[in-house]
Amino acid sequence: MRGNTEVVTNVKTASAENGLEDERPTSPVALIVICVGYFLVILDATVVNVALPSMGRDLHGGTSDLQWVVDAYTLTFAGLLLSGGALAERLGGRRIFEAGLLLFALSSAVCGLSPTLGILIGARLVQGLGAALLVPSSLVLLQAAYPTREGRSRAFGIWGAIAGIGAATGPIIGGLLVSSWSWRGVFFINLPFAVAALVLAGRFVPVTPRRARALDLSGQLLAIAGLGLLTGALVEAGRLGWASPLVLAGFALAAASLLAFGIVERRSSDPMLPLGLFSHPSFRSGSSVGLLINLGLYGQLFVMSLYFQDVRGYSALQTGLALLPEAGLLVVASALSGRIMARSGPRLPMLIGLVIGGAGLLGVATTGAHTSYVTLIAPLAAAGFGMALTMPAATASVMEAAPGDRGGIASGVVNAARQTGSVLGVALLGTLVTGGTSFIVGLHIGLVIAAGAFFAGAIITFVGIDRYRSSPTTSS
């Protein structure tokens, strides 16, 4: 295949009636529909940030409440991604993709109509569930639609580029909607996209084979409990202090829940997370990098949105425009990542992206209350470029290392790792700017931590990702 899109590719699809596979052409509309679903998920991870101060004023909430508006979404998103992947394998990728679109649209409407922060946070939890169904099923569908390495690499690049568009336009769309209408518009904007994708999915998205498997309820509950307790402890540390008995108890219970999750998964005959997959270096390295890049970038995005509005007095629209350099190169970098991967595999774009992104975040860490905005343009651009160059390659490294029949689980793992990083990044960096230190001091500490996450990812990539595409593991 040449160029950025495949016009037609023959894929194996499964008949919903008889389970038999046959050769059937896949329309390029399928790629568009799949990418729209992912676009909505990423848009809602960034569009909300610039609307937070307006939400706080309208619904009478403080910084900790606003952290939960962001983290309620990413918490259920991260906690349920593995189950979303398992369901995509069990019931078929298209069916779960359509269910995710419907749930995402309905919960977005409730978010936009919310009269209180409590209802808004509850609706964001449900919205995260819709996202948890959409993302792993979209990767299962891509894996089926593009069976060759070159085609899949370019498809991942396009998929990542569409995510880049969502991330890039999120702050600006949010700023425009808040300035011209209301913060409620950042949720209503999802509805036309979701409805259009839902209509087209049934006609153009291929059906994928189903794999009989049990649902690991105990593992799911322990995963949610561990992540929820850890997030809650990090958020409340900013309000109560790191030495608070309640915060310490939260950390201890989170550790116990995650330990129990590992034990349950190891003993299960059909686990939600097959631990044998992590025996492959590229699988565990790509997953770890996914967590670290989201911790760094999304934690930074949360605190920089507050910095521009609360410290510098920018409006929501001005804040969206101020963050534009970070988002401006996302589409270019994602497409470039796919091209590099097609030639050399995921290792090279990951290394380059992580180093550039880490350097950019260190540059942003020099910001002060009266720093000239011009000096922030290049560091912000480098951070966004590095993230976008890394993300499709890290995803591809995990998907390529997994057996072909475990695409749902593999996509669930890499995206759960990324969203866990987002949850922890917002909670940790948000706590640092609301704790006992001044906002600027906390901002500096948080941004250095964000840069360190990128550099740690570069080390993991150098050690754990093969120079060329690895043979799929046979672990189950």
BATI-949999 format. One line per field, with one value per residue (C-alpha): residue in one letter; x, y, z; chain. Coordinates in Angstrom, 1 decimal. Each point is the difference from the previous one (the first is absolute). Layout:
N
resn (A / ...);
xx (X / ...);
yy (Y / ...);
zz (Z / ...);
chain (A / ...);
***
This chain:
476
resn (M / R / G / N / T / E / V / V / T / N / V / K / T / A / S / A / E / N / G / L / E / D / E / R / P / T / S / P / V / A / L / I / V / I / C / V / G / Y / F / L / V / I / L / D / A / T / V / V / N / V / A / L / P / S / M / G / R / D / L / H / G / G / T / S / D / L / Q / W / V / V / D / A / Y / T / L / T / F / A / G / L / L / L / S / G / G / A / L / A / E / R / L / G / G / R / R / I / F / E / A / G / L / L / L / F / A / L / S / S / A / V / C / G / L / S / P / T / L / G / I / L / I / G / A / R / L / V / Q / G / L / G / A / A / L / L / V / P / S / S / L / V / L / L / Q / A / A / Y / P / T / R / E / G / R / S / R / A / F / G / I / W / G / A / I / A / G / I / G / A / A / T / G / P / I / I / G / G / L / L / V / S / S / W / S / W / R / G / V / F / F / I / N / L / P / F / A / V / A / A / L / V / L / A / G / R / F / V / P / V / T / P / R / R / A / R / A / L / D / L / S / G / Q / L / L / A / I / A / G / L / G / L / L / T / G / A / L / V / E / A / G / R / L / G / W / A / S / P / L / V / L / A / G / F / A / L / A / A / A / S / L / L / A / F / G / I / V / E / R / R / S / S / D / P / M / L / P / L / G / L / F / S / H / P / S / F / R / S / G / S / S / V / G / L / L / I / N / L / G / L / Y / G / Q / L / F / V / M / S / L / Y / F / Q / D / V / R / G / Y / S / A / L / Q / T / G / L / A / L / L / P / E / A / G / L / L / V / V / A / S / A / L / S / G / R / I / M / A / R / S / G / P / R / L / P / M / L / I / G / L / V / I / G / G / A / G / L / L / G / V / A / T / T / G / A / H / T / S / Y / V / T / L / I / A / P / L / A / A / A / G / F / G / M / A / L / T / M / P / A / A / T / A / S / V / M / E / A / A / P / G / D / R / G / G / I / A / S / G / V / V / N / A / A / R / Q / T / G / S / V / L / G / V / A / L / L / G / T / L / V / T / G / G / T / S / F / I / V / G / L / H / I / G / L / V / I / A / A / G / A / F / F / A / G / A / I / I / T / F / V / G / I / D / R / Y / R / S / S / P / T / T / S / S);
xx (0.0 / 1.1 / -1.2 / -1.8 / -3.1 / -0.9 / -2.9 / -1.0 / 1.5 / -1.2 / -0.5 / -1.4 / -3.4 / -2.3 / -3.6 / -2.1 / -2.4 / 2.3 / 3.4 / 1.7 / 2.7 / 0.0 / 2.0 / -1.8 / 1.2 / 0.1 / -1.1 / 2.3 / -3.1 / 0.7 / 3.3 / -1.7 / -2.8 / 2.5 / 2.1 / -3.0 / -0.7 / 3.5 / -0.1 / -2.9 / 1.8 / 3.1 / -2.0 / -1.7 / 3.3 / 1.2 / -3.1 / -1.0 / 3.2 / -0.6 / -3.6 / 0.9 / 0.1 / -3.4 / -1.5 / 1.4 / -1.6 / -3.3 / -0.3 / 1.9 / 2.9 / 3.6 / 3.2 / -0.4 / -3.6 / 1.3 / 2.7 / -2.8 / -1.8 / 3.1 / 0.9 / -3.5 / 0.1 / 3.5 / -0.5 / -2.8 / 1.7 / 3.2 / -1.6 / -2.4 / 2.2 / 1.1 / -3.6 / -0.7 / 2.7 / -1.3 / -3.6 / 1.3 / 1.6 / -3.1 / -2.8 / 1.8 / 1.7 / -2.8 / -2.7 / 2.0 / 1.1 / -3.7 / -0.9 / 2.8 / -1.1 / -3.6 / 1.0 / 2.5 / -2.7 / -2.6 / 2.4 / 1.3 / -3.5 / -0.4 / 3.3 / -1.2 / -3.3 / 1.5 / -1.3 / 2.6 / 3.6 / -1.1 / -2.2 / 2.7 / 2.7 / -2.4 / -0.8 / 3.8 / 0.4 / -2.5 / 1.7 / 3.2 / -1.7 / -1.1 / 3.6 / 1.2 / -2.1 / 0.9 / 3.8 / 0.9 / -2.7 / 1.4 / 3.4 / -1.5 / -1.7 / 3.2 / 2.0 / -2.6 / -0.3 / 3.8 / 1.6 / 3.4 / 2.8 / 0.3 / -3.8 / -0.5 / 2.9 / -1.5 / -3.4 / 1.3 / 1.7 / -3.4 / -1.7 / 2.5 / -0.2 / -3.8 / 0.7 / 2.4 / -2.8 / -2.2 / 2.7 / 1.0 / -3.5 / -1.2 / 1.3 / -1.0 / -3.4 / -0.5 / 1.1 / -2.3 / -3.0 / 0.6 / 0.5 / -2.9 / -2.5 / 0.7 / 2.1 / -2.9 / 0.8 / 3.2 / -2.2 / -2.8 / 2.7 / 0.4 / -3.6 / 0.0 / 3.3 / -1.1 / -3.4 / 1.6 / 2.6 / -2.7 / -2.0 / 3.0 / 1.5 / -2.7 / 0.5 / 3.7 / 1.9 / 0.9 / -1.1 / 2.9 / 0.3 / -1.2 / 2.0 / -1.8 / 1.2 / -1.3 / -0.3 / 2.4 / -2.3 / 2.3 / 3.0 / -2.0 / -1.3 / 3.5 / 1.5 / -2.6 / 0.4 / 3.8 / 0.0 / -2.9 / 1.6 / 3.4 / -1.6 / -2.1 / 3.1 / 2.0 / -2.9 / -0.7 / 3.7 / -0.2 / -2.8 / 0.8 / 3.8 / 2.2 / 0.2 / -3.8 / -1.2 / -2.7 / 2.5 / 2.4 / -2.8 / -1.0 / 3.5 / 0.2 / -3.4 / 0.9 / 3.2 / -1.9 / -2.7 / 2.6 / 2.0 / -3.2 / -0.8 / 3.4 / -0.6 / -3.5 / 1.1 / 2.9 / -2.4 / -2.8 / -0.5 / -1.2 / 1.3 / -1.0 / 3.7 / 2.1 / 3.3 / 1.8 / -0.2 / 2.4 / 2.7 / 0.6 / 2.3 / -1.7 / -3.4 / 0.9 / 2.3 / -2.6 / -2.6 / 2.3 / 0.8 / -3.7 / -0.5 / 2.9 / -0.7 / -3.6 / 1.1 / 2.3 / -2.0 / -3.5 / 1.2 / 1.7 / -3.0 / -2.2 / 2.3 / 1.0 / -3.8 / -0.3 / 3.2 / -1.1 / -3.4 / 0.6 / 3.6 / 0.1 / -3.7 / -0.6 / -3.5 / -1.0 / 0.5 / 3.3 / 1.1 / -1.0 / 2.0 / 3.0 / 0.1 / -0.2 / 3.8 / -0.1 / -2.9 / 1.0 / 2.5 / -1.9 / -1.5 / 3.3 / 1.9 / -2.6 / 0.0 / 3.8 / 0.1 / -2.0 / 2.4 / 3.1 / -1.5 / -0.8 / 3.7 / 1.8 / -2.5 / -1.2 / 3.3 / 1.4 / -3.0 / -0.5 / 3.6 / -0.1 / -3.4 / 0.7 / 3.3 / -1.5 / -3.1 / 1.9 / 2.2 / -3.1 / -1.5 / 3.2 / -0.2 / -3.6 / 1.2 / 1.9 / -3.3 / -0.8 / -2.8 / 1.3 / 1.9 / -0.3 / -2.4 / 2.3 / 2.6 / -2.5 / -1.0 / 3.0 / -0.1 / -3.8 / 0.4 / 2.8 / -2.1 / -3.0 / 2.1 / 1.9 / -3.3 / -1.5 / 3.1 / 0.1 / -3.6 / -0.9 / 3.4 / -0.5 / -3.5 / 1.4 / 2.8 / -2.6 / -2.4 / 2.7 / 1.4 / -3.4 / -1.4 / -2.5 / -2.9 / 0.7 / -0.4 / -2.8 / 2.0 / 3.2 / -1.9 / -1.6 / 3.4 / 1.8 / -3.0 / -0.6 / 3.6 / -0.3 / -3.1 / 1.4 / 2.8 / -2.5 / -1.8 / 3.2 / 1.5 / -3.1 / -0.3 / 3.7 / 0.8 / -3.3 / 0.8 / 3.4 / -1.5 / -2.7 / 2.2 / 1.9 / 2.5 / -0.8 / -1.6 / 3.2 / 2.2 / -2.4 / -0.2 / 3.8 / 0.2 / -2.9 / 1.5 / 3.4 / -1.8 / -1.8 / 3.3 / 1.5 / -2.9 / 1.0 / 3.7 / -0.8 / -2.1 / 3.0 / 2.2 / -2.7 / -0.3 / 3.7 / 0.3 / -3.3 / -1.2 / 1.6 / 1.7 / -2.3 / -3.5 / -0.1 / -1.7 / -3.3 / 0.2 / -1.9 / -0.8 / -3.5);
yy (0.0 / 3.6 / 3.2 / 0.6 / -2.0 / -3.3 / 0.3 / -3.6 / -3.0 / -3.6 / -1.1 / -3.1 / 0.8 / -2.3 / -0.5 / 0.9 / -2.8 / -3.0 / 1.1 / -0.9 / 2.2 / 1.3 / 2.5 / 3.3 / 3.4 / 2.7 / 3.5 / 2.9 / 1.4 / -2.7 / 1.6 / 3.4 / -1.3 / -1.8 / 3.1 / 2.2 / -2.2 / 0.5 / 3.7 / 0.4 / -1.7 / 2.1 / 3.2 / -0.5 / -0.5 / 3.5 / 2.1 / 0.1 / 1.5 / 3.6 / -0.2 / -0.9 / 3.5 / 0.8 / -3.3 / 0.8 / 3.4 / -1.2 / -3.1 / 1.3 / -2.4 / 0.2 / -1.4 / -3.4 / -0.2 / 1.0 / -2.7 / -2.5 / 1.4 / -1.0 / -3.1 / -1.5 / -0.4 / -1.4 / -2.2 / -2.1 / 0.2 / -1.5 / -2.4 / -1.6 / -0.1 / -3.5 / -1.1 / 2.0 / -2.0 / -3.3 / 0.9 / 1.0 / -3.5 / -1.8 / 1.9 / 1.4 / 3.3 / 1.7 / -0.8 / 1.4 / 3.1 / 0.8 / -0.5 / 2.4 / 2.6 / -0.1 / 0.1 / 2.9 / 2.0 / -0.4 / 0.8 / 3.0 / 1.4 / -0.6 / 1.8 / 3.0 / 0.2 / -0.6 / 2.4 / -0.9 / -1.1 / -3.4 / -0.8 / 1.2 / -2.2 / -3.0 / 0.6 / 0.2 / -3.4 / -1.4 / 1.8 / -1.7 / -3.3 / 0.8 / 1.0 / -3.3 / -1.9 / 2.2 / 0.0 / -3.7 / -0.9 / 2.6 / -1.7 / -3.4 / 1.3 / 1.6 / -3.1 / -2.0 / 2.6 / 0.3 / -3.4 / 1.0 / 1.7 / 2.9 / 0.5 / -0.3 / 2.4 / 2.7 / -0.6 / 0.5 / 3.1 / 1.3 / -1.1 / 1.9 / 3.0 / 0.2 / -0.2 / 2.8 / 2.0 / -0.6 / 1.0 / 3.0 / 1.3 / -0.8 / 3.1 / 2.4 / -1.5 / 0.1 / 3.6 / 1.0 / -1.8 / 1.4 / 3.5 / 0.1 / -2.3 / -2.0 / -2.7 / -2.4 / 0.3 / -2.0 / -3.1 / 0.8 / 0.2 / -3.8 / -0.8 / 0.6 / -1.9 / -3.0 / -0.2 / 0.1 / -2.6 / -2.3 / 0.2 / -0.7 / -2.8 / -2.5 / 0.4 / 0.4 / -1.4 / -3.7 / -2.8 / -1.6 / -3.6 / -0.7 / -1.9 / -1.9 / 1.1 / 0.7 / 3.4 / 0.4 / 1.9 / -0.3 / 1.2 / 2.9 / 1.1 / -0.1 / 2.0 / 2.7 / 0.0 / 0.3 / 2.8 / 1.9 / -0.1 / 1.1 / 2.9 / 1.0 / 0.0 / 2.1 / 2.6 / 0.3 / 0.3 / 3.6 / 0.9 / -2.1 / -0.3 / -3.0 / -1.1 / -0.1 / -3.4 / -0.1 / 0.6 / -2.6 / -2.5 / 0.6 / -0.8 / -3.1 / -1.3 / 0.8 / -2.0 / -3.0 / 0.1 / 0.0 / -2.8 / -2.0 / 0.7 / -1.4 / -3.2 / -0.5 / 0.4 / -2.4 / -2.7 / 0.5 / -2.5 / 2.8 / 3.3 / 3.4 / 0.9 / -3.1 / 0.7 / -2.2 / 2.8 / 2.1 / -2.6 / 1.7 / 3.0 / 2.1 / -0.6 / 1.1 / 2.8 / 1.5 / -0.2 / 1.7 / 2.8 / 0.5 / 0.6 / 2.4 / 2.2 / 0.6 / 0.6 / 2.7 / 1.7 / -0.1 / 0.9 / 3.0 / 0.9 / 0.2 / 2.2 / 2.3 / 0.6 / 1.2 / 2.0 / 2.0 / 0.8 / 0.3 / 1.4 / 2.0 / 0.9 / -1.4 / -0.7 / -3.6 / 0.9 / 1.6 / -3.1 / -2.2 / 2.1 / 0.1 / -3.8 / -0.1 / -0.4 / -3.2 / -1.3 / 1.5 / -2.8 / -2.9 / -1.0 / 0.3 / -2.0 / -2.8 / -0.4 / 0.1 / -2.7 / -2.3 / 0.6 / -0.7 / -3.1 / -1.4 / 0.1 / -0.6 / -1.2 / 1.9 / 0.3 / 3.0 / 2.3 / -0.8 / 0.9 / 3.3 / 1.0 / -0.7 / 1.9 / 3.0 / 0.0 / -0.2 / 2.9 / 2.0 / -0.6 / 1.1 / 3.2 / 0.5 / -0.5 / 3.3 / 2.0 / 2.5 / 2.4 / 2.6 / -2.1 / 1.3 / -2.2 / 0.0 / -2.0 / -2.8 / -0.6 / -2.2 / -2.2 / -0.5 / -1.0 / -2.4 / -1.6 / -0.6 / -1.2 / -2.5 / -1.4 / -0.4 / -1.6 / -2.5 / -1.0 / -1.9 / -1.8 / -1.1 / -1.2 / -2.0 / -1.5 / -1.5 / -1.1 / -1.7 / -1.8 / -1.6 / -3.1 / 0.7 / -1.3 / 2.2 / 3.3 / 1.1 / -0.7 / 1.6 / 3.2 / 0.0 / -0.2 / 2.7 / 2.4 / -0.9 / 0.8 / 3.4 / 1.0 / -1.1 / 2.4 / 2.8 / -0.7 / 0.0 / 3.0 / 2.2 / -1.1 / 0.3 / 3.3 / 1.5 / -0.9 / 1.7 / 3.4 / -0.1 / -1.2 / 2.0 / 1.5 / 3.0 / -0.8 / 0.8 / -2.1 / -2.9 / 0.6 / -0.3 / -3.2 / -1.5 / 0.8 / -1.4 / -3.2 / 0.0 / 0.4 / -2.8 / -2.3 / 0.6 / -0.6 / -3.2 / -1.1 / 0.5 / -2.2 / -2.7 / 0.2 / -0.2 / -3.1 / -1.8 / 0.7 / -2.0 / 1.8 / -1.7 / -1.4 / -2.9 / -3.3 / -0.3 / -1.7 / -3.2 / 0.8 / 0.0);
zz (0.0 / -0.8 / 1.5 / 3.2 / -0.7 / -1.5 / -2.4 / 0.3 / 1.8 / 0.2 / 3.6 / 1.7 / 1.5 / 2.0 / -0.8 / 3.0 / -0.9 / -0.5 / 1.3 / -3.3 / -1.4 / -3.6 / -2.1 / -0.1 / -1.2 / 2.7 / -1.0 / 0.9 / 1.8 / 2.6 / 0.9 / 0.3 / 2.2 / 2.3 / 0.3 / 0.8 / 3.0 / 1.3 / -0.9 / 2.4 / 2.8 / -0.3 / -0.6 / 3.4 / 1.7 / -1.1 / -0.7 / 3.6 / 1.4 / -1.2 / 1.2 / 3.6 / 1.5 / -1.6 / 1.4 / 3.4 / 0.1 / -1.4 / 2.2 / 3.1 / 0.0 / 1.1 / -1.6 / 1.5 / -1.4 / -3.4 / 0.2 / 0.4 / -3.1 / -2.0 / 1.9 / 0.3 / -3.8 / -0.2 / 3.1 / -1.4 / -3.5 / 1.4 / 2.4 / -2.5 / -3.1 / 0.6 / 0.3 / -3.2 / -1.7 / 1.2 / -1.1 / -3.4 / -0.3 / 1.4 / -1.8 / -3.0 / -0.6 / -1.9 / 2.5 / 2.9 / -2.0 / -0.7 / 3.6 / 1.0 / -2.4 / 1.3 / 3.7 / -0.7 / -1.8 / 2.8 / 2.8 / -1.8 / -0.2 / 3.8 / 0.6 / -2.0 / 2.0 / 3.4 / 2.7 / 2.7 / 0.1 / 1.5 / -3.0 / -2.4 / 1.7 / -0.1 / -3.7 / -0.7 / 1.6 / -2.4 / -2.9 / 1.0 / -0.3 / -3.6 / -0.8 / 1.5 / -2.5 / -2.9 / 0.1 / 0.2 / -2.5 / -2.4 / 0.2 / -0.5 / -3.1 / -1.4 / 0.6 / -2.0 / -2.8 / -0.5 / 0.2 / -1.4 / 2.0 / -2.4 / -0.3 / 3.8 / 0.7 / -2.2 / 1.4 / 3.5 / -1.2 / -1.4 / 3.2 / 2.0 / -2.2 / 0.5 / 3.7 / -0.5 / -1.6 / 3.0 / 2.4 / -2.1 / -0.5 / 3.5 / 1.9 / -2.9 / -0.4 / 3.7 / 0.2 / -2.9 / 1.5 / 3.5 / -1.3 / -2.4 / 1.7 / 3.2 / 1.4 / -0.7 / -3.7 / 0.5 / 0.6 / -2.5 / -2.8 / 0.2 / -1.0 / -3.8 / -0.4 / 2.0 / -1.7 / -3.5 / 0.9 / 1.4 / -3.2 / -2.2 / 2.2 / -0.7 / -3.8 / -0.5 / 3.1 / -0.5 / 2.4 / 1.8 / 1.3 / 3.5 / 2.6 / 2.8 / 3.4 / 3.5 / 1.6 / 2.9 / 2.5 / 3.0 / -1.9 / -1.4 / 3.4 / 1.5 / -2.9 / 0.4 / 3.8 / -0.2 / -2.5 / 1.6 / 3.4 / -1.3 / -1.9 / 3.0 / 2.2 / -2.4 / -0.5 / 3.7 / 0.9 / -1.4 / 2.4 / 3.1 / -0.3 / -0.8 / 3.6 / 0.5 / 1.4 / -2.6 / -2.8 / 1.4 / 0.4 / -3.6 / -1.3 / 2.2 / -1.2 / -3.6 / 0.3 / 1.6 / -2.8 / -2.8 / 1.7 / 0.3 / -3.7 / -1.0 / 2.1 / -1.4 / -3.6 / 0.5 / 1.4 / -2.5 / -2.8 / -2.3 / 1.4 / -1.0 / -0.2 / -1.1 / 1.8 / -2.4 / -2.6 / 2.1 / -0.6 / -3.4 / 0.5 / -2.7 / 1.6 / 3.5 / -1.2 / -2.3 / 2.7 / 2.5 / -2.5 / -0.6 / 3.7 / 0.4 / -3.0 / 1.1 / 3.5 / -1.2 / -2.7 / 1.4 / 3.5 / -1.6 / -2.1 / 3.2 / 2.0 / -3.0 / -0.7 / 3.6 / -0.2 / -3.1 / 1.5 / 3.7 / 0.0 / -3.2 / -0.2 / -3.5 / -1.2 / -1.0 / -3.7 / 0.7 / 1.9 / -2.9 / -2.4 / 2.5 / -0.1 / -3.8 / -0.5 / 2.0 / -2.1 / -3.4 / -1.0 / 1.4 / -3.4 / -1.8 / 2.6 / 0.2 / -3.8 / 0.0 / 2.7 / -2.3 / -2.9 / 2.1 / 1.5 / -3.4 / -0.8 / 3.3 / 2.6 / 3.1 / 1.9 / -1.9 / 0.1 / 3.7 / 0.9 / -2.0 / 1.3 / 3.7 / 0.0 / -1.9 / 2.2 / 3.3 / -1.1 / -0.9 / 3.4 / 1.8 / -2.1 / 1.2 / 3.6 / -0.2 / -0.1 / 2.6 / 0.9 / -2.4 / -2.6 / -3.5 / -1.9 / -3.0 / 1.9 / 0.6 / -3.7 / -0.9 / 3.2 / -0.3 / -3.7 / 0.8 / 2.8 / -2.3 / -2.9 / 2.2 / 1.4 / -3.4 / -1.6 / 2.9 / 0.5 / -3.3 / 0.2 / 3.6 / -0.9 / -3.0 / 2.1 / 2.4 / -2.8 / -2.0 / 3.0 / 0.9 / -1.7 / -2.8 / 2.0 / 3.0 / -1.8 / 2.3 / 3.2 / -1.5 / -0.9 / 3.4 / 1.7 / -1.9 / 0.3 / 3.7 / 0.6 / -1.8 / 1.8 / 3.3 / -0.7 / -0.7 / 3.3 / 2.0 / -1.9 / 0.7 / 3.6 / 0.8 / -1.8 / 1.1 / 3.6 / -0.3 / -1.1 / 2.7 / 2.9 / 2.6 / -2.5 / -2.3 / -3.4 / -1.9 / 2.2 / -0.3 / -3.8 / -0.3 / 2.0 / -2.0 / -3.4 / 1.0 / 1.0 / -3.4 / -1.8 / 2.1 / -1.1 / -3.7 / 0.6 / 2.0 / -3.0 / -2.3 / 2.2 / 0.0 / -3.8 / -0.5 / 2.2 / -0.8 / -3.5 / -2.8 / -2.9 / -2.5 / 0.3 / 2.4 / -0.7 / 1.8 / 3.3 / 0.6 / 3.6 / 1.0);
chain (A / A / A / A / A / A / A / A / A / A / A / A / A / A / A / A / A / A / A / A / A / A / A / A / A / A / A / A / A / A / A / A / A / A / A / A / A / A / A / A / A / A / A / A / A / A / A / A / A / A / A / A / A / A / A / A / A / A / A / A / A / A / A / A / A / A / A / A / A / A / A / A / A / A / A / A / A / A / A / A / A / A / A / A / A / A / A / A / A / A / A / A / A / A / A / A / A / A / A / A / A / A / A / A / A / A / A / A / A / A / A / A / A / A / A / A / A / A / A / A / A / A / A / A / A / A / A / A / A / A / A / A / A / A / A / A / A / A / A / A / A / A / A / A / A / A / A / A / A / A / A / A / A / A / A / A / A / A / A / A / A / A / A / A / A / A / A / A / A / A / A / A / A / A / A / A / A / A / A / A / A / A / A / A / A / A / A / A / A / A / A / A / A / A / A / A / A / A / A / A / A / A / A / A / A / A / A / A / A / A / A / A / A / A / A / A / A / A / A / A / A / A / A / A / A / A / A / A / A / A / A / A / A / A / A / A / A / A / A / A / A / A / A / A / A / A / A / A / A / A / A / A / A / A / A / A / A / A / A / A / A / A / A / A / A / A / A / A / A / A / A / A / A / A / A / A / A / A / A / A / A / A / A / A / A / A / A / A / A / A / A / A / A / A / A / A / A / A / A / A / A / A / A / A / A / A / A / A / A / A / A / A / A / A / A / A / A / A / A / A / A / A / A / A / A / A / A / A / A / A / A / A / A / A / A / A / A / A / A / A / A / A / A / A / A / A / A / A / A / A / A / A / A / A / A / A / A / A / A / A / A / A / A / A / A / A / A / A / A / A / A / A / A / A / A / A / A / A / A / A / A / A / A / A / A / A / A / A / A / A / A / A / A / A / A / A / A / A / A / A / A / A / A / A / A / A / A / A / A / A / A / A / A / A / A / A / A / A / A / A / A / A / A / A / A / A / A / A / A / A / A / A / A / A / A / A / A / A / A / A / A / A / A / A / A / A / A / A / A / A / A / A / A / A / A / A / A / A / A / A / A / A / A / A / A / A / A / A / A / A / A / A / A / A / A / A);
***
